Amino acid sequence: MRDPRSADLAPTLHWRKSSYSNQDGGDCVEVADGHPTHTPVRDSTSPATGTLLFPAPAWQAFLTTLR
């Protein structure tokens, strides 16, 4: 879900790159910690294009499914 308010949040969040990211500029995502209700996610190769906000329970379910 793209939230128009996400652009306002992006500079204040602490972003971390996927552990699968490599130094060759591969397709990667960044996730931010510390948002009270959502998990912000963005494209690490183009962070200015926007941030997706996933409800925290939905993001956790996604991670559980991946594992």
N, C-alpha and C positions, 0 to 999 in steps of 0.2 A: 504494500500500500504506500503510495507516494504521498507524503504529507507536505503541504505547502509551507508549514512552519519548520520543516526539517532544515532548510537552509539557514535559519536563525540559530539552530542548535549546533550545527556542525563545527563551528570554530571553538566552542566551549567544551567539546567532548574529547576524551582521550581515546584515540583510535589505535587499534592493533591489527597488524596484517595476519592473514591466514598463515598457519604453520606450513602450508603447502606452497606458499609463495616462494619463488626463486629469484635470484639476482638478475635474471635475464629479461625481466619485465613481462613475465607470463601473465595470463589472465588471472586475476586474484581479487579477493574481496577484503575489505577492512570492516571490522566490527568495533563498535564503541561500547564501553562499559560506563555505568553510572547513570543511565537514564532511568527515571523512577518507574516507568510503566512499559516501556518498549525497548527493543533492541535495534539500534540504528545500524544499517548496513550500507556500504557504498562500494563502488568500483575503485580499487586502489590505483588503477592506471589513469583514471579520469574522475577524481573526487569532486570536481566542480559541477559535474553533471547532475548531481542530486543524491539524496539519501533516502533509502527505503526504511520505514519504521514498521517493525513487526511486533505485535503484542508479545510480551515476554513468554507467556505460556506456549504460544505457537512456535516461537523460536526454539524453546526447550524441546518441544515435541519433534521438531525438525532435526535437531542434534541427536536426540535419542534414536530416531529412525536411521540416521547415518551410521551410528555406532553399531 
